[in-house]
Amino acid sequence: MAKKLLFERSATGVEHHVEIDPDGDVLTTVEHTPSSVEQSIMDSCHDLRGLPQNRRANMRHVARIPINTYNAWKKEWREQYSDKMTWQQFEIMKLNDPNNARLRTDDVRGKPSAL
């Protein structure tokens, strides 16, 4: 299964992704311009990232995920990972991915108990 990595993000918001196969060979490069909705969600995540949260609270806001991205993740989980991990573990894996770091609103990483 090829891995899609964010290569660079230009000042205008155009993202350049590189797809690499398991052997380390570059398969393709892809350009993606975030839509205005995606950009507004990323901007709001950036704004929320600076707000203080109660670290001892049982629940915290950790990410804001666009519905299209959420649906794509849910489909990927059902088809490939539902027998290997829970939905919560899959979400954490996706949010820990550097390509999705811009969706996080808190710096919590890694553990299911952190969510």
N, CA, C and O atoms as a GROMACS GRO file, in nm:
protein
  460
    1MET      N    1   0.083  -0.117   0.000
    1MET     CA    2   0.000   0.000   0.000
    1MET      C    3   0.089   0.125   0.000
    1MET      O    4   0.179   0.137   0.083
    2ALA      N    5   0.064   0.214  -0.090
    2ALA     CA    6   0.144   0.336  -0.103
    2ALA      C    7   0.113   0.431   0.012
    2ALA      O    8   0.001   0.434   0.063
    3LYS      N    9   0.213   0.506   0.052
    3LYS     CA   10   0.197   0.603   0.160
    3LYS      C   11   0.202   0.743   0.099
    3LYS      O   12   0.292   0.775   0.021
    4LYS      N   13   0.105   0.825   0.136
    4LYS     CA   14   0.096   0.961   0.083
    4LYS      C   15   0.156   1.056   0.186
    4LYS      O   16   0.109   1.062   0.300
    5LEU      N   17   0.257   1.132   0.147
    5LEU     CA   18   0.323   1.225   0.237
    5LEU      C   19   0.312   1.367   0.185
    5LEU      O   20   0.317   1.392   0.065
    6LEU      N   21   0.296   1.460   0.278
    6LEU     CA   22   0.294   1.601   0.241
    6LEU      C   23   0.437   1.644   0.214
    6LEU      O   24   0.522   1.637   0.303
    7PHE      N   25   0.465   1.688   0.092
    7PHE     CA   26   0.599   1.728   0.055
    7PHE      C   27   0.622   1.874   0.092
    7PHE      O   28   0.722   1.908   0.156
    8GLU      N   29   0.530   1.961   0.051
    8GLU     CA   30   0.540   2.103   0.087
    8GLU      C   31   0.404   2.168   0.075
    8GLU      O   32   0.315   2.118   0.006
    9ARG      N   33   0.389   2.280   0.143
    9ARG     CA   34   0.267   2.360   0.134
    9ARG      C   35   0.311   2.502   0.100
    9ARG      O   36   0.385   2.565   0.176
   10SER      N   37   0.263   2.553  -0.013
   10SER     CA   38   0.305   2.686  -0.056
   10SER      C   39   0.229   2.793   0.023
   10SER      O   40   0.132   2.763   0.092
   11ALA      N   41   0.273   2.917   0.011
   11ALA     CA   42   0.209   3.028   0.080
   11ALA      C   43   0.066   3.049   0.033
   11ALA      O   44  -0.016   3.105   0.107
   12THR      N   45   0.034   3.006  -0.087
   12THR     CA   46  -0.101   3.023  -0.141
   12THR      C   47  -0.194   2.909  -0.101
   12THR      O   48  -0.312   2.911  -0.136
   13GLY      N   49  -0.143   2.808  -0.028
   13GLY     CA   50  -0.226   2.699   0.019
   13GLY      C   51  -0.222   2.574  -0.066
   13GLY      O   52  -0.287   2.474  -0.032
   14VAL      N   53  -0.148   2.577  -0.176
   14VAL     CA   54  -0.139   2.458  -0.261
   14VAL      C   55  -0.048   2.356  -0.193
   14VAL      O   56   0.064   2.389  -0.153
   15GLU      N   57  -0.097   2.234  -0.180
   15GLU     CA   58  -0.022   2.128  -0.114
   15GLU      C   59   0.034   2.034  -0.220
   15GLU      O   60  -0.036   1.996  -0.314
   16HIS      N   61   0.158   1.996  -0.204
   16HIS     CA   62   0.223   1.902  -0.294
   16HIS      C   63   0.247   1.774  -0.215
   16HIS      O   64   0.321   1.773  -0.116
   17HIS      N   65   0.185   1.666  -0.259
   17HIS     CA   66   0.198   1.536  -0.193
   17HIS      C   67   0.280   1.443  -0.280
   17HIS      O   68   0.280   1.454  -0.403
   18VAL      N   69   0.349   1.351  -0.216
   18VAL     CA   70   0.427   1.249  -0.285
   18VAL      C   71   0.376   1.113  -0.238
   18VAL      O   72   0.361   1.091  -0.117
   19GLU      N   73   0.349   1.023  -0.331
   19GLU     CA   74   0.308   0.888  -0.295
   19GLU      C   75   0.428   0.796  -0.310
   19GLU      O   76   0.492   0.791  -0.416
   20ILE      N   77   0.459   0.723  -0.201
   20ILE     CA   78   0.575   0.635  -0.198
   20ILE      C   79   0.529   0.493  -0.171
   20ILE      O   80   0.449   0.469  -0.081
   21ASP      N   81   0.579   0.398  -0.251
   21ASP     CA   82   0.540   0.258  -0.229
   21ASP      C   83   0.623   0.199  -0.114
   21ASP      O   84   0.720   0.262  -0.071
   22PRO      N   85   0.588   0.080  -0.066
   22PRO     CA   86   0.660   0.021   0.048
   22PRO      C   87   0.810   0.000   0.024
   22PRO      O   88   0.887  -0.008   0.120
   23ASP      N   89   0.852  -0.009  -0.101
   23ASP     CA   90   0.995  -0.026  -0.132
   23ASP      C   91   1.072   0.106  -0.126
   23ASP      O   92   1.195   0.106  -0.134
   24GLY      N   93   1.000   0.219  -0.112
   24GLY     CA   94   1.065   0.348  -0.106
   24GLY      C   95   1.071   0.421  -0.238
   24GLY      O   96   1.133   0.527  -0.247
   25ASP      N   97   1.008   0.367  -0.341
   25ASP     CA   98   1.008   0.432  -0.472
   25ASP      C   99   0.895   0.534  -0.479
   25ASP      O  100   0.786   0.510  -0.428
   26VAL      N  101   0.923   0.647  -0.542
   26VAL     CA  102   0.821   0.751  -0.559
   26VAL      C  103   0.730   0.709  -0.673
   26VAL      O  104   0.775   0.682  -0.784
   27LEU      N  105   0.599   0.704  -0.643
   27LEU     CA  106   0.504   0.664  -0.746
   27LEU      C  107   0.451   0.785  -0.822
   27LEU      O  108   0.461   0.790  -0.945
   28THR      N  109   0.396   0.881  -0.750
   28THR     CA  110   0.340   0.999  -0.815
   28THR      C  111   0.354   1.119  -0.724
   28THR      O  112   0.378   1.106  -0.604
   29THR      N  113   0.339   1.235  -0.783
   29THR     CA  114   0.327   1.358  -0.705
   29THR      C  115   0.190   1.416  -0.736
   29THR      O  116   0.143   1.412  -0.850
   30VAL      N  117   0.128   1.471  -0.633
   30VAL     CA  118  -0.010   1.520  -0.647
   30VAL      C  119  -0.017   1.661  -0.592
   30VAL      O  120   0.041   1.691  -0.487
   31GLU      N  121  -0.087   1.748  -0.663
   31GLU     CA  122  -0.114   1.883  -0.614
   31GLU      C  123  -0.258   1.888  -0.567
   31GLU      O  124  -0.348   1.833  -0.630
   32HIS      N  125  -0.278   1.956  -0.454
   32HIS     CA  126  -0.413   1.971  -0.401
   32HIS      C  127  -0.428   2.111  -0.346
   32HIS      O  128  -0.348   2.155  -0.264
   33THR      N  129  -0.530   2.182  -0.391
   33THR     CA  130  -0.561   2.313  -0.339
   33THR      C  131  -0.680   2.299  -0.247
   33THR      O  132  -0.788   2.260  -0.291
   34PRO      N  133  -0.663   2.331  -0.117
   34PRO     CA  134  -0.776   2.318  -0.025
   34PRO      C  135  -0.892   2.409  -0.065
   34PRO      O  136  -0.871   2.523  -0.107
   35SER      N  137  -1.013   2.356  -0.052
   35SER     CA  138  -1.131   2.437  -0.081
   35SER      C  139  -1.146   2.544   0.026
   35SER      O  140  -1.076   2.541   0.128
   36SER      N  141  -1.235   2.638   0.004
   36SER     CA  142  -1.255   2.745   0.102
   36SER      C  143  -1.306   2.689   0.234
   36SER      O  144  -1.272   2.741   0.340
   37VAL      N  145  -1.388   2.584   0.228
   37VAL     CA  146  -1.437   2.521   0.351
   37VAL      C  147  -1.323   2.455   0.426
   37VAL      O  148  -1.309   2.473   0.547
   38GLU      N  149  -1.239   2.377   0.354
   38GLU     CA  150  -1.124   2.313   0.418
   38GLU      C  151  -1.031   2.417   0.478
   38GLU      O  152  -0.979   2.400   0.588
   39GLN      N  153  -1.009   2.526   0.404
   39GLN     CA  154  -0.919   2.630   0.452
   39GLN      C  155  -0.976   2.697   0.576
   39GLN      O  156  -0.901   2.726   0.670
   40SER      N  157  -1.106   2.722   0.580
   40SER     CA  158  -1.166   2.785   0.698
   40SER      C  159  -1.157   2.693   0.819
   40SER      O  160  -1.137   2.740   0.931
   41ILE      N  161  -1.173   2.561   0.797
   41ILE     CA  162  -1.159   2.466   0.908
   41ILE      C  163  -1.016   2.464   0.959
   41ILE      O  164  -0.993   2.463   1.080
   42MET      N  165  -0.919   2.464   0.868
   42MET     CA  166  -0.778   2.465   0.911
   42MET      C  167  -0.745   2.595   0.985
   42MET      O  168  -0.671   2.593   1.083
   43ASP      N  169  -0.800   2.707   0.939
   43ASP     CA  170  -0.778   2.834   1.007
   43ASP      C  171  -0.838   2.833   1.147
   43ASP      O  172  -0.776   2.882   1.242
   44SER      N  173  -0.959   2.776   1.161
   44SER     CA  174  -1.021   2.771   1.293
   44SER      C  175  -0.944   2.678   1.386
   44SER      O  176  -0.935   2.705   1.506
   45CYS      N  177  -0.889   2.569   1.332
   45CYS     CA  178  -0.806   2.479   1.414
   45CYS      C  179  -0.682   2.553   1.463
   45CYS      O  180  -0.641   2.538   1.578
   46HIS      N  181  -0.624   2.632   1.375
   46HIS     CA  182  -0.506   2.710   1.413
   46HIS      C  183  -0.542   2.808   1.525
   46HIS      O  184  -0.464   2.824   1.620
   47ASP      N  185  -0.657   2.873   1.515
   47ASP     CA  186  -0.700   2.967   1.619
   47ASP      C  187  -0.728   2.895   1.751
   47ASP      O  188  -0.692   2.944   1.858
   48LEU      N  189  -0.792   2.778   1.745
   48LEU     CA  190  -0.824   2.703   1.866
   48LEU      C  191  -0.700   2.646   1.934
   48LEU      O  192  -0.700   2.626   2.056
   49ARG      N  193  -0.595   2.621   1.856
   49ARG     CA  194  -0.473   2.563   1.910
   49ARG      C  195  -0.411   2.650   2.019
   49ARG      O  196  -0.345   2.600   2.110
   50GLY      N  197  -0.432   2.781   2.009
   50GLY     CA  198  -0.371   2.872   2.106
   50GLY      C  199  -0.451   2.891   2.234
   50GLY      O  200  -0.402   2.954   2.327
   51LEU      N  201  -0.573   2.838   2.241
   51LEU     CA  202  -0.657   2.858   2.359
   51LEU      C  203  -0.622   2.758   2.468
   51LEU      O  204  -0.594   2.641   2.439
   52PRO      N  205  -0.624   2.802   2.594
   52PRO     CA  206  -0.593   2.709   2.704
   52PRO      C  207  -0.709   2.612   2.728
   52PRO      O  208  -0.826   2.647   2.711
   53GLN      N  209  -0.675   2.490   2.768
   53GLN     CA  210  -0.775   2.389   2.804
   53GLN      C  211  -0.740   2.332   2.939
   53GLN      O  212  -0.623   2.328   2.979
   54ASN      N  213  -0.841   2.287   3.010
   54ASN     CA  214  -0.822   2.225   3.141
   54ASN      C  215  -0.763   2.086   3.120
   54ASN      O  216  -0.831   1.998   3.068
   55ARG      N  217  -0.640   2.066   3.159
   55ARG     CA  218  -0.571   1.939   3.138
   55ARG      C  219  -0.628   1.826   3.223
   55ARG      O  220  -0.610   1.709   3.190
   56ARG      N  221  -0.696   1.860   3.333
   56ARG     CA  222  -0.750   1.758   3.421
   56ARG      C  223  -0.894   1.719   3.383
   56ARG      O  224  -0.951   1.629   3.444
   57ALA      N  225  -0.950   1.785   3.286
   57ALA     CA  226  -1.088   1.755   3.246
   57ALA      C  227  -1.096   1.617   3.182
   57ALA      O  228  -0.999   1.570   3.121
   58ASN      N  229  -1.210   1.553   3.196
   58ASN     CA  230  -1.228   1.422   3.135
   58ASN      C  231  -1.234   1.430   2.983
   58ASN      O  232  -1.198   1.334   2.914
   59MET      N  233  -1.280   1.541   2.930
   59MET     CA  234  -1.291   1.557   2.785
   59MET      C  235  -1.227   1.688   2.743
   59MET      O  236  -1.236   1.789   2.814
   60ARG      N  237  -1.164   1.686   2.627
   60ARG     CA  238  -1.104   1.806   2.569
   60ARG      C  239  -1.130   1.805   2.420
   60ARG      O  240  -1.150   1.699   2.360
   61HIS      N  241  -1.130   1.922   2.359
   61HIS     CA  242  -1.143   1.933   2.214
   61HIS      C  243  -1.004   1.915   2.156
   61HIS      O  244  -0.915   1.995   2.184
   62VAL      N  245  -0.984   1.810   2.073
   62VAL     CA  246  -0.850   1.782   2.022
   62VAL      C  247  -0.837   1.799   1.871
   62VAL      O  248  -0.725   1.811   1.821
   63ALA      N  249  -0.949   1.801   1.798
   63ALA     CA  250  -0.938   1.813   1.653
   63ALA      C  251  -1.071   1.857   1.593
   63ALA      O  252  -1.177   1.842   1.653
   64ARG      N  253  -1.061   1.911   1.474
   64ARG     CA  254  -1.179   1.946   1.395
   64ARG      C  255  -1.156   1.885   1.257
   64ARG      O  256  -1.064   1.925   1.185
   65ILE      N  257  -1.241   1.789   1.220
   65ILE     CA  258  -1.221   1.712   1.098
   65ILE      C  259  -1.333   1.743   0.999
   65ILE      O  260  -1.450   1.729   1.034
   66PRO      N  261  -1.299   1.785   0.877
   66PRO     CA  262  -1.403   1.808   0.775
   66PRO      C  263  -1.482   1.680   0.749
   66PRO      O  264  -1.426   1.570   0.755
   67ILE      N  265  -1.610   1.693   0.720
   67ILE     CA  266  -1.697   1.576   0.704
   67ILE      C  267  -1.650   1.487   0.589
   67ILE      O  268  -1.661   1.365   0.599
   68ASN      N  269  -1.600   1.544   0.481
   68ASN     CA  270  -1.550   1.462   0.370
   68ASN      C  271  -1.430   1.377   0.414
   68ASN      O  272  -1.419   1.260   0.377
   69THR      N  273  -1.342   1.437   0.492
   69THR     CA  274  -1.226   1.365   0.543
   69THR      C  275  -1.271   1.256   0.639
   69THR      O  276  -1.222   1.143   0.634
   70TYR      N  277  -1.365   1.290   0.727
   70TYR     CA  278  -1.418   1.193   0.823
   70TYR      C  279  -1.479   1.073   0.751
   70TYR      O  280  -1.453   0.959   0.788
   71ASN      N  281  -1.560   1.099   0.649
   71ASN     CA  282  -1.622   0.990   0.573
   71ASN      C  283  -1.518   0.903   0.503
   71ASN      O  284  -1.531   0.781   0.498
   72ALA      N  285  -1.413   0.966   0.447
   72ALA     CA  286  -1.307   0.890   0.381
   72ALA      C  287  -1.232   0.804   0.483
   72ALA      O  288  -1.199   0.688   0.455
   73TRP      N  289  -1.205   0.860   0.601
   73TRP     CA  290  -1.138   0.782   0.705
   73TRP      C  291  -1.224   0.665   0.750
   73TRP      O  292  -1.174   0.554   0.769
   74LYS      N  293  -1.355   0.690   0.768
   74LYS     CA  294  -1.445   0.585   0.814
   74LYS      C  295  -1.450   0.471   0.711
   74LYS      O  296  -1.450   0.354   0.748
   75LYS      N  297  -1.454   0.506   0.582
   75LYS     CA  298  -1.456   0.406   0.476
   75LYS      C  299  -1.326   0.325   0.476
   75LYS      O  300  -1.328   0.202   0.465
   76GLU      N  301  -1.213   0.395   0.488
   76GLU     CA  302  -1.083   0.327   0.492
   76GLU      C  303  -1.076   0.232   0.612
   76GLU      O  304  -1.027   0.120   0.599
   77TRP      N  305  -1.125   0.277   0.729
   77TRP     CA  306  -1.123   0.193   0.848
   77TRP      C  307  -1.207   0.068   0.829
   77TRP      O  308  -1.164  -0.042   0.862
   78ARG      N  309  -1.329   0.085   0.774
   78ARG     CA  310  -1.418  -0.030   0.753
   78ARG      C  311  -1.356  -0.132   0.659
   78ARG      O  312  -1.365  -0.253   0.683
   79GLU      N  313  -1.293  -0.083   0.550
   79GLU     CA  314  -1.241  -0.173   0.448
   79GLU      C  315  -1.109  -0.240   0.486
   79GLU      O  316  -1.085  -0.354   0.447
   80GLN      N  317  -1.023  -0.172   0.562
   80GLN     CA  318  -0.888  -0.223   0.584
   80GLN      C  319  -0.849  -0.248   0.729
   80GLN      O  320  -0.767  -0.335   0.757
   81TYR      N  321  -0.908  -0.173   0.823
   81TYR     CA  322  -0.856  -0.177   0.959
   81TYR      C  323  -0.955  -0.221   1.066
   81TYR      O  324  -0.915  -0.239   1.181
   82SER      N  325  -1.082  -0.238   1.033
   82SER     CA  326  -1.183  -0.265   1.137
   82SER      C  327  -1.156  -0.395   1.212
   82SER      O  328  -1.196  -0.408   1.328
   83ASP      N  329  -1.090  -0.490   1.149
   83ASP     CA  330  -1.058  -0.615   1.218
   83ASP      C  331  -0.927  -0.608   1.296
   83ASP      O  332  -0.895  -0.700   1.372
   84LYS      N  333  -0.850  -0.499   1.279
   84LYS     CA  334  -0.719  -0.486   1.344
   84LYS      C  335  -0.718  -0.387   1.460
   84LYS      O  336  -0.642  -0.404   1.555
   85MET      N  337  -0.803  -0.283   1.452
   85MET     CA  338  -0.803  -0.180   1.555
   85MET      C  339  -0.941  -0.116   1.566
   85MET      O  340  -1.024  -0.127   1.476
   86THR      N  341  -0.963  -0.050   1.679
   86THR     CA  342  -1.090   0.018   1.699
   86THR      C  343  -1.092   0.148   1.620
   86THR      O  344  -0.989   0.196   1.574
   87TRP      N  345  -1.212   0.203   1.604
   87TRP     CA  346  -1.227   0.330   1.533
   87TRP      C  347  -1.148   0.439   1.605
   87TRP      O  348  -1.083   0.521   1.539
   88GLN      N  349  -1.151   0.442   1.738
   88GLN     CA  350  -1.079   0.543   1.814
   88GLN      C  351  -0.928   0.532   1.790
   88GLN      O  352  -0.862   0.634   1.772
   89GLN      N  353  -0.874   0.412   1.789
   89GLN     CA  354  -0.731   0.394   1.762
   89GLN      C  355  -0.696   0.440   1.621
   89GLN      O  356  -0.590   0.500   1.599
   90PHE      N  357  -0.784   0.412   1.525
   90PHE     CA  358  -0.761   0.454   1.388
   90PHE      C  359  -0.761   0.606   1.378
   90PHE      O  360  -0.675   0.664   1.311
   91GLU      N  361  -0.856   0.671   1.445
   91GLU     CA  362  -0.862   0.818   1.445
   91GLU      C  363  -0.734   0.878   1.503
   91GLU      O  364  -0.680   0.974   1.449
   92ILE      N  365  -0.688   0.820   1.613
   92ILE     CA  366  -0.565   0.869   1.675
   92ILE      C  367  -0.447   0.852   1.580
   92ILE      O  368  -0.362   0.941   1.568
   93MET      N  369  -0.442   0.737   1.512
   93MET     CA  370  -0.336   0.714   1.414
   93MET      C  371  -0.340   0.821   1.305
   93MET      O  372  -0.236   0.875   1.268
   94LYS      N  373  -0.458   0.851   1.255
   94LYS     CA  374  -0.471   0.951   1.149
   94LYS      C  375  -0.433   1.090   1.199
   94LYS      O  376  -0.367   1.166   1.127
   95LEU      N  377  -0.475   1.125   1.320
   95LEU     CA  378  -0.443   1.259   1.372
   95LEU      C  379  -0.296   1.273   1.410
   95LEU      O  380  -0.244   1.385   1.414
   96ASN      N  381  -0.228   1.162   1.438
   96ASN     CA  382  -0.084   1.167   1.466
   96ASN      C  383  -0.001   1.175   1.338
   96ASN      O  384   0.118   1.205   1.343
   97ASP      N  385  -0.064   1.149   1.224
   97ASP     CA  386   0.004   1.158   1.096
   97ASP      C  387   0.040   1.305   1.068
   97ASP      O  388  -0.047   1.391   1.079
   98PRO      N  389   0.165   1.336   1.034
   98PRO     CA  390   0.204   1.475   1.007
   98PRO      C  391   0.118   1.543   0.900
   98PRO      O  392   0.102   1.665   0.903
   99ASN      N  393   0.064   1.467   0.806
   99ASN     CA  394  -0.020   1.527   0.702
   99ASN      C  395  -0.150   1.582   0.761
   99ASN      O  396  -0.211   1.672   0.702
  100ASN      N  397  -0.193   1.531   0.875
  100ASN     CA  398  -0.319   1.574   0.935
  100ASN      C  399  -0.299   1.659   1.059
  100ASN      O  400  -0.395   1.690   1.129
  101ALA      N  401  -0.177   1.698   1.087
  101ALA     CA  402  -0.147   1.777   1.206
  101ALA      C  403  -0.224   1.909   1.207
  101ALA      O  404  -0.256   1.960   1.315
  102ARG      N  405  -0.253   1.964   1.094
  102ARG     CA  406  -0.323   2.093   1.087
  102ARG      C  407  -0.467   2.083   1.136
  102ARG      O  408  -0.531   2.186   1.162
  103LEU      N  409  -0.520   1.961   1.150
  103LEU     CA  410  -0.657   1.942   1.198
  103LEU      C  411  -0.664   1.938   1.350
  103LEU      O  412  -0.773   1.952   1.407
  104ARG      N  413  -0.551   1.921   1.417
  104ARG     CA  414  -0.551   1.913   1.563
  104ARG      C  415  -0.569   2.051   1.624
  104ARG      O  416  -0.517   2.150   1.572
  105THR      N  417  -0.643   2.057   1.734
  105THR     CA  418  -0.662   2.182   1.806
  105THR      C  419  -0.592   2.178   1.941
  105THR      O  420  -0.595   2.276   2.016
  106ASP      N  421  -0.529   2.068   1.972
  106ASP     CA  422  -0.455   2.052   2.096
  106ASP      C  423  -0.330   1.973   2.064
  106ASP      O  424  -0.323   1.905   1.961
  107ASP      N  425  -0.230   1.980   2.151
  107ASP     CA  426  -0.105   1.911   2.121
  107ASP      C  427  -0.101   1.770   2.178
  107ASP      O  428   0.006   1.709   2.186
  108VAL      N  429  -0.216   1.716   2.216
  108VAL     CA  430  -0.225   1.579   2.266
  108VAL      C  431  -0.191   1.484   2.152
  108VAL      O  432  -0.240   1.500   2.040
  109ARG      N  433  -0.105   1.386   2.181
  109ARG     CA  434  -0.067   1.290   2.078
  109ARG      C  435  -0.058   1.152   2.137
  109ARG      O  436  -0.017   1.134   2.252
  110GLY      N  437  -0.096   1.054   2.057
  110GLY     CA  438  -0.055   0.919   2.081
  110GLY      C  439  -0.140   0.823   2.159
  110GLY      O  440  -0.150   0.708   2.116
  111LYS      N  441  -0.200   0.858   2.269
  111LYS     CA  442  -0.264   0.757   2.352
  111LYS      C  443  -0.415   0.767   2.346
  111LYS      O  444  -0.469   0.877   2.350
  112PRO      N  445  -0.485   0.655   2.337
  112PRO     CA  446  -0.630   0.658   2.340
  112PRO      C  447  -0.684   0.721   2.468
  112PRO      O  448  -0.789   0.785   2.466
  113SER      N  449  -0.613   0.704   2.581
  113SER     CA  450  -0.661   0.762   2.706
  113SER      C  451  -0.653   0.914   2.704
  113SER      O  452  -0.720   0.981   2.782
  114ALA      N  453  -0.569   0.968   2.614
  114ALA     CA  454  -0.556   1.114   2.604
  114ALA      C  455  -0.680   1.176   2.541
  114ALA      O  456  -0.708   1.294   2.563
  115LEU      N  457  -0.752   1.098   2.462
  115LEU     CA  458  -0.874   1.148   2.401
  115LEU      C  459  -0.989   1.113   2.490
  115LEU      O  460  -1.103   1.145   2.459
   0.00000   0.00000   0.00000
